[in-house]
Amino acid sequence: MFSGIVESIGQVREVADFETTRRFRVEAPEVTPGLGSGDSVAVDGACLTVTELHEDGFSVDVIGTTLDRTIAGSYVDGSHVNLERALRVGDSLDGHIVQGHVDGVGNLIQSVKSGEFWIMDFTLPFDVFAETIDHGSITLNGVSLTVSELLPETGVRVGVIPFTHAHTNLGTIEPGSAVNVEGDLIGKYVGRILAQRANKGV
């Protein structure tokens, strides 16, 4: 479980593709302390398992389902990724409840500076858009954000403060860039319940 509060930006290194998996090392000295093999880390919001520890980071293996639903297949040596270690009992939940189970990929439409902050528009997968509400929560590349406005044709607008812009990779992506998207957990449950009731004619 995560909160969507990014701890550090890491760099992807040593990408190796195999028949059904992809392995890469993440250079991230800021989040390495306290990590152990088998621990979970959100990499751009995707919950991945630490398979090997290094002095300055860790390695992960990404399997087919995750490669299909996330941007992990597009990483190259030097890619910048948002990182968050899993929450521990008693940790502060400063963002919102994030599972690290990415629902799909969206794309940045535009990023416009407005005074001291940035207005960023993204496309969302249809299923996520259907469960998203104004002023609700959305996770983009592992960053917990508040929905400012729903846009036509499965779009969403968010406001990004200077700190988040500077301390996550949202500040470096360009229009057209793909991002991992995780919808709000509460919205998923409500949508599921309503769909089941509709199927039963309740």
C-alpha positions, 0 to 999 in steps of 0.5 A: 500500500502506498500514499502517492507521495513520491519520495525520490526520482530514480534513474533506470539502468541496465535494462535487460529484456528476456522472453517474457520478462524485463529486468532493470536496475533503479539507481536510487540512493535516497530510498535504498536505506531500509529496503530489503529483498522482497520489499515493495516499491512503487516505480511510477506508481506500479508496485514492483518487488525488489529482487536484488539490492545494490549499494545505490539502488535495487533491481526489479523484474517486470512480468507480462501483465505489468508490461502490458498495463504500464509504461515499464516496457518503454523505459531505457537507460537513464529514464527518470522514475518516481519512487515511493517505498511501501507504507508501514503501520503508523505512517502518515497517509498524506496523499490517498490510498494507492494500491500500486495496481496500475489500471492502464496508461494515459497521455499528457495532452498539455502542461501550461504554467498558470502563475506559480503552478502548472495546469496539466491535462491528461487522457485516461483509460475509459474505465478509469474516467468512468469512475473518476469524479471532480475533486476526487483523487487520481494517481499519475505516475505514482503521484497522488493528485486532486482532479480539478476538472473532468474533460470531454472524451476521457480527459482529466485536468489537475493542478501541480504545485511547484514542489511536485513539479520539481520533485517528480517526473511530471515536471519533465514529461512532454505532451504525448508522453505516456503515464501510469494511471491508477483510479481511486480505490473507492470509485472502483468499489462503488462502480463495481457495486452499482454494476452488479446491482444493475445486472441484477435489476436492483 
